[in-house]
Amino acid sequence: MARIEVRAEVTGKVWKILVPVGERVDAEDPVMVVESMKMEIPVSSEQGGEVVELMVSEGDAVEDGQVVAIIQT
């Protein structure tokens, strides 16, 4: 089993977490939404698997490239 790091692609604020820990996602499914410059940007997993850890909470500030979640395949 591989652990995949899901990274924010923009600097902004976590607006909404869409997938809780323990839930499965498919490749390209959005895990959360980051608000940046009044735009809502989905943060998606590159591969399918189970969300095993969320590194941020709603309302947290995130930086471009920051790990926001871990997916286990």
C-alpha positions as CSV (number, residue, x, y, z in Angstrom):
1,M,0.0,0.0,0.0
2,A,1.3,3.4,-0.9
3,R,0.7,6.7,0.9
4,I,-0.1,9.6,-1.5
5,E,0.3,13.2,-0.4
6,V,-2.4,15.5,-1.6
7,R,-1.0,19.0,-2.0
8,A,-2.7,22.4,-2.2
9,E,-2.1,24.0,-5.6
10,V,-2.7,27.6,-4.5
11,T,-2.2,29.7,-1.4
12,G,-5.5,30.4,0.3
13,K,-7.9,29.3,3.0
14,V,-9.6,25.9,3.4
15,W,-13.2,26.7,2.6
16,K,-14.7,23.2,2.8
17,I,-13.5,19.7,3.5
18,L,-15.5,17.3,1.2
19,V,-14.2,13.9,2.3
20,P,-13.8,12.8,5.9
21,V,-11.0,10.5,7.2
22,G,-11.9,6.9,6.4
23,E,-13.8,7.6,3.2
24,R,-12.7,6.3,-0.2
25,V,-12.0,8.6,-3.1
26,D,-11.3,7.8,-6.8
27,A,-8.6,9.5,-8.8
28,E,-9.3,13.1,-9.5
29,D,-12.0,13.3,-6.8
30,P,-11.9,16.6,-4.9
31,V,-11.0,16.1,-1.3
32,M,-11.4,19.8,-0.2
33,V,-12.0,23.3,-1.6
34,V,-9.5,26.1,-1.1
35,E,-10.6,29.7,-1.5
36,S,-8.1,32.0,-3.1
37,M,-8.7,35.5,-4.4
38,K,-12.5,34.9,-4.1
39,M,-12.3,31.8,-6.3
40,E,-13.0,28.2,-5.1
41,I,-10.3,25.8,-6.2
42,P,-10.8,22.1,-5.7
43,V,-7.9,20.1,-4.3
44,S,-8.0,16.6,-5.8
45,S,-6.3,13.3,-5.2
46,E,-4.1,12.0,-8.0
47,Q,-5.0,8.4,-7.2
48,G,-7.8,6.5,-5.7
49,G,-7.7,5.2,-2.1
50,E,-8.8,5.9,1.5
51,V,-8.3,9.2,3.2
52,V,-6.2,8.3,6.2
53,E,-5.2,11.8,7.5
54,L,-6.3,15.4,7.0
55,M,-3.5,17.8,7.8
56,V,-5.8,20.9,7.9
57,S,-9.2,22.0,9.1
58,E,-11.8,24.3,7.5
59,G,-10.7,27.9,7.9
60,D,-7.0,27.1,8.0
61,A,-4.6,29.0,5.8
62,V,-2.6,26.9,3.3
63,E,0.4,27.6,1.1
64,D,1.0,26.4,-2.5
65,G,2.5,22.9,-2.4
66,Q,1.5,22.3,1.3
67,V,0.4,18.7,2.1
68,V,-3.2,18.9,3.1
69,A,-4.2,15.2,3.2
70,I,-2.8,11.6,3.0
71,I,-4.5,9.0,0.8
72,Q,-3.6,5.3,1.2
73,T,-4.0,3.2,-1.9
